[in-house]
Structures are given as C-alpha cells and as structure tokens.
Amino acid sequence: MTAEDILAKLIAFDTVSHKTNLPLIEWVEEYLSGFGVGSHRVHDETGEKANLIATIGPQDVPGIILSGHVDVVPVEGQPWSTDPFEATVIDGKVYGRGSSDMKGFCACVLAAVPKMVESTLAMPLHILFSYDEEVGCIGVRGAIEEIVDWPIKPRACIVGEPTMMQVVLGHKSKRSIRVTVRGKTGHSSLAPNYVNAVEYAARLTVAISDIGRDFAANGAVDPLYDVGHTTAHVGMLRGGTQLNIVPDEAVFDFEFRAIREDDADALVERIKTYAREELEPTMQAVHPDTGIDFHTISGVDGLDTAPDADVVSFAKSLARRNDHAKVAFGTEGGLFQTMADIPTVVIGPGDIGRAHKADEYIGLDEIEAGSAFIHRLIDRCRA
C-alpha cells in the first residue's frame, strides 16, 4: 500500500478524541502483523483507547522513536465541502480530518514498514502511535512511562507533527486552568450584602491579563517564536442569569504559554495565591461559604532542544535543509524530553495552519516529501 492508500484508511476511522481509537489501532496491528512485525498496546484506564508501540530492528542498541498521534479534533459545526471522514483527492490534495494533523505522517511511517523489514537495520526504529494528544498529550504519557523502563534508552525521538518538513526544536509549555468562583446570590438592590461571583472572576481575569502585559513589556524574549514572550490568555467567561440577581457562580478558563525562561506552574501558583490571599478573605468576610476553585484542564511541557544537538543535525540531514524553528502549538515532544530525557525534534509533512479547520488537507507532494524523509532515515539506520 502507498502512503496515500494508508492515509485514506486512517482518515476513515473517526478518532475524535472523545471516542475510542481501538478500531484504528486494530487495523494498524493487523497491517504490521502482515509484515511479521509484532506490536503491543498501552491502554488507558477505561480500556477504550490505546497507544501502540512496535519495534523493527535490533533490540540491544539505542534506536529512533517515530511518534505520532491518531486522535483528531471534532468536525461539528464546520462547513466541510467533502465528507471529513472519507479521503477525497482534488487537484493533488487529500482532504479529510487529520490529513495534516497528523495521520499524514503516520501513513508515511506505515507505508515504509516493508522497507524497514527488508533492510538489515543496525539501529532500531520504534513506531509509537498515541491517543488523546488533542486534549493535552494525555495518552502518550503512559507509553513514555513504559519506554523509561526499557533496558536500552532510545537515541532520539522524531515527532511528526505538520511543520512543512522544517526541523522544529522548541515550543512553549502550556497550562490550561478552569476557575470556578462561588459567590452568594440575592437581589441586586441589596448587592453589598452578597458576593458577586462575576465581579471576583473579573478581578482575577484582570490580574491574569496584567501578567501577560508585563511579560510583553518587560519579559524575556525568544526571537524564534512568532510571539517571543510568555503569554497569558482568558478564553471563556460565563456567569449570572439576569441583571437584578447577584450571581452566585462564574466560571472561566485561562492559559499560560511560557518560554523556557519562565515557569508556567509558578505562574499558575501566582494566580492561586492572589485568589487565596487577596480575594477570598474579602468574599468570606461577607459569606464564609464562598470561595474560588481551580481545576487543571490540561498541561503540555515545553520542548527546548539545543540547536547544536545531535538530533537536530541528524534531522536536518534527513530533511535536506539547514534551517530550524520554534512553533506556537504544543506537542508530545516536550514530554519525551522531560519524562524520559530523550533528545527530540518535531518534523513532519503538512501545515498546522490547515489543522482543526473545515476542508483540512495535505498535498500529495507533501506526503511524498514525508515518505522520502522516512526512507532516508531507514537508509541511515542500515547495517
């Protein structure tokens, strides 16, 4: 099967993150088995989702991990021109959910399996397909925990997110938090006797925004990013029912995206401290059962690989280009670095600018470029 053939198979599986990915995983298992390649699953606690790990080549030397996620984002409410779960080729482009992000890379890897098997590899290639990347790089953590216990530590990891085949050596860390403000309701004519949850939520959002503005004006800057400083963002705020009722609840979501010089967890703790020491005492002086609760939605560890690292020069040689970049979006690459101390870069076919939108696509020429990269990698791993 060609990479295009395999991509069509992968797109046909509806692997939106809140659904099971097991039918796709089973198909990949059977495909690998047809070439005599064994694999095993690392399930989530429900048993409804799984990572898949397969190794081709010797087991007693350090190898290269090829990492990709098989979950995709929803399509509801998007004006698709084609069926998002059926690969449609128009003018040299394959349309379908996940085509760029990032089933295209997975298809390139799987299409190269026959060559991997036929080659006499001196360095193993580890294929890792994970679940729930789109909701916070959740699934791959279980797989990395297993990899940490391998007797031979992998030499490097290549995460195949869509970068138009540019070597990416960094992305920001991210912490996404949901805040619930518990107030005390009553008639608005007696507002001072109650605790307005929306008001305290607004004070918190201003504090978060102030941190972001301070980083923009005075913070450290990494020029490889489009936005070179750490950012703070409040993306959703809701509360209240009507004007003459003091709202007893407000909920909002915020995030920090931090460059290497800043600690995202410390920034979250700074907001919690402000809520605990500045806002809650005032609230509870009016009604003791009020307060502010924080819930972590997701977190992505930052990736920061040195430009002169061996994995960077290795990936550049395979890509046949000498430039590198850092990107705004998060990947599991940071987890390979922080959890397992595995040198990691991100490089893959497709364009992240097409991801998560209607009519997502990947060019056939981009698939060809991704496949050529994998084939050159195999050649470098030969005995």
N, C-alpha and C positions, 0 to 999 in steps of 0.2 A: 504494500500500500504506500502511496505517496503521502507526503505531509498534508497536501490538500485533501486527500481522501480521509485521512485520520482526523483532520480538523473538522470535517463535515460530521463525522461520527461523534466527536466530543461536543460540538455545538448542539447536537440533537438531544443531549442529556440536559434536562432542566435542573441545573445545580445551583439555583438561587440559594443563598446562604441559609435561609431558614428551612430548607428541605434537605432530605437525605442525599448523599452523593454516592451511595453504595452501588446503584446500577452502573455508573460510570467506572467506579473502581473495579467492579467485577469484569467489565469489558476489558479494561487495561490488563488485569490479571490474566485473562484468557489470551489476550494478544501476546503478552510476554511469554506465557507458557508455550505458545506455538513455536517459539524460537528457543525453547529449553531454558528460559530464564525464570528462576524462582523469585517470588516476592512475598512480602508479608504486610499485614495491616497493623496499624496502631490506632485503635478505636477511641472514640470519645466515650464518656461515661454512660451515655444512653445506648450505645451500640448502633446508632443510626447513621453515624458518619465515621470516616476513617481516613487516615493518611495511608499512603502506600510507599513502601521502600523496596527497591530492587538493586542488586549489585551485579555488575558484569565485569569480570576480570579477577585478578588475584586478590586474596583476602588478607595477605600478610604485609602489604605495603600501603602507604597513605595514598588516597585517591581524591577524586574531584566529585563534589556533590552538584548535581543539576537539579535545582529546586524550582518548583512551580506550583501555584495553587489552581484548583479546578473549580472552586466556587465562583459565582458571578453575582452581580447586583440585580435587583428586580427590574422588570420592564413595564410594570403597570403605570398607566398614565403617560407613557411616552409614545409619540406619533411615528411608529415604525412604518416604513414603506414595504417591508418584507416581513415574513414570519421570523421573529428573533431566534427561534429555536430550530431553524432549518437553514443550513448554509446555502446562500444564494450568490452566485458569481455573476457580477455585472462589470463589464469594462475592466477586467483584470483585478477586481477587488472581491474579496469574500466577505459578505455581510452576515452578521449573526452575533448574538450576545456572547461575549467572551472571546471573539475572534482576535482582538488585540490584547485584551486583558483577561487571561493570558493563555488561552487554550492554543493560540498560535505557536507559542514556544513549546508547549507540551507536545503538540503534534510534530514539531521539528525533531524533538528528542526521540519520540517513539518511532518515527519513520527511519531514524538512524540505527535502531536496535539491530537489524540484520548485519550492518557493517560492524557494530560493536562486537557482536557474537563471532563473526567471521575473522575478525582481527585477533592477532595474538597480543593482547594488552599487557604491557608491563606495569601500568598504573590503572587501578580500577576506576570505573565510573559508577557512581551511586545515583540512581534516579529516585527523587523524592517528590511526590505529588501530595499536597496538603489540602485541608478543608478550612473553611471559615477565616480565610485571610481578610476578606472584605469587611469583617466585623471586628477587626482588632488583632489579626495574626494569631488567632486562638489555637487553631488545630496544630500548626507546626510545632508548637511548644512541646507537645507530647513526643513527637518524633525526635526533636533535638535532645530531649532528656534521655532517650534511648541511645542516640548517637554519642552522647557524652560518655556512656559506659562501654563503647566499643573499645576493644584492646588496641586498635590502631586508629589514631586520630586522623581524620581526613586532612589532606594538604590544603584544600581550598574549597570554597563554595561559589557557584555562579547562580544567581537568582535571575530568572529570565523575564522579569517584568519588561513591558514595552519601553524601550529607550531609543528606538530607531538605530539600534546596534551601536550606540555610543556607550563607552565604558563609564559607568556611574560609580563613584567611590564614596558617596555620602548622601544622607538625608537626615532631616531633623527628627528628634524624638517628639512624641506627641502624647499628651494626656487629655482624655475627654471625660468630663465630670458632669453629673446631673445633680442639681441642688434643689432641695425641697424646703421652702420656708413655711413654717407652721405658725400662723397668726391666731387671732381671736376675733370672731365676727360680731357684728352688731349694726345698729342703724347709723348711717353716716352723719346724722345730726349730732351724734354723741361720739364721733370718731376718736377724740383724745382718750376715751375710756377703753378703747380696744387696741388691738395690734394689727396694723395693716401689713399683710404679708407682701403685697405688691411693692409697697414703699421700701421694705427692707431688702427685697430682691433687687430693686432698682439701685439701692446703695451699694450692694455687692457687685452688680454689673458695672457700675461706675468705677469701683475700686479695681476690678479686673481690667477694664479699658485703660485706666490710668497707668497700670503696669505696662501694658502694651505700648502706650505712647512714650513712656520713659525709655523703654528699650529702643524705640525708633529714634529717639533724640540722643540718647546717651549710651546705648548698649554696644556690646561688641558686634563686629560685622564680619561675616564671611562672604567675600565677593563672588564665590562660586554659585551662590544661591540667587534666584530672581529677587527674593526678598531676603536680604542678607542678615537680618537681625531676628532675634526671638520675637514671636508674635503671640498676642492674646486675643481671643475672639469669643463673643457671646452670640450663639446662632439661633437660639429659640428662647422665648419668654412667654409664659401664659399665666393668667391669674385673674380672679374676680369673676362675678356674674352680672352685676349691673351697678350703676354709679352710686345708688343710695345704700349699698351694702358694703361694709368694711370687709375686704376679702380675707378669708382665713387660710388661704393657701396660694402659693405661687411657685412655679417650677420653671427652672431654666437650665440650659445646657451651655457649657463653655469649654474651651480648649486652650492649652498652651502648646505651641510648636517651638521647640528650643534647639538652637545650635549647640555645638559641643561645649562652648564656654559657659553655658547656663544649664542649671539643673531643673528639669521640668517638675520633678517631685517636690523640690524645695519651693517652687512657685505655687504649686497646689497647696502645700502646707502653709504658705504665707497667707493665702486667702482664707483657709480654715481658721488660722489664728486670728485674723481680723474679725471673722464672724463670731468666734468664741469670746474674744476679749472686748470687742467694741460694740457689737450689735446685740448679741444675746442678753447681756446684762440689762440693757435698756428695755428690750422686749419683755424679759421675765420680771422686771420691776412692775410691769402693768399686769401681766398674767403669767404665772410660773410655768404653765404647761406649754408655752410656746418655745420655738427654737428653730435651728437650721441644721438640716441633714445633708450629708454629701455621699454620693454613690458614684463609684468609678464605672464609667461606661466601657472604656477600652484604653489601652495604652500600647504604644509602639516605641520600642527602643531605637534610638538613633544609630545610624551607620556612619562610621568615620574611619575609612581606610586611608592610610598614608599614600600619597601619590607615587612614592618610590617603592611601595611594597611589591613583592614578587608577583602576587596575584594580579596586580594592576598591569604590570608589564606583560605578563602571560596573556591576559585577556586582550590587551591591545594588539599583541602579535596575532592572535586568532582573528580579531576583528579587522586587522589590516588598516588600522588608523591609530593616530598617536594622541588624540585629544581625550579629555575626560571632563566630567561634570558632576554636579550635585543636583538633586531634584527635590521638588516640594512635596511629593507624595511619599508615604511610608511603605516599607516592605518588611518581609521577614528577615532581610539581611542583617538588620541590627541585632536580632535575636541570636543568629549564628555567631555573631561577634561577642555579644555579652554573655550568653549562656554557655557557649562551647569554645570560645576563643579560637574560632575558625576564620582565617582571612577570607573576606567576602567582597565581591563586586556584584553589581547589578547590570545586566546587559541582555537585551532581547529584541525580537522583531516587533514591529507595530509602533503605534504612537499613543501615549497616555492621553493625549488631547482628544482622542476619539472614544475613550473609555467612558462607561457609565451613561452614555447618551443613546438616543434613538439612532438607528442605522449605523451602529458600530461596525467597523470593517478593518480588514488587514489586506494589504496588497499582495498579489501573488509574487511579485518581485521581492517583497519583504520576507515572505516565507522562504523564498529561495536563499536570501541572504542569511536568515537564521539557520537554515539547513547547512549552508556552506560553513558557517561558524562551527557547528557541531561536528561536521566531518573533519575539519582541520583539527579540532580537539582530539578526535579519535586517532588521527594520524600522529599527533604529538604523544599520545599515550601508548603507541605501539612499542613492542619489544625491540 
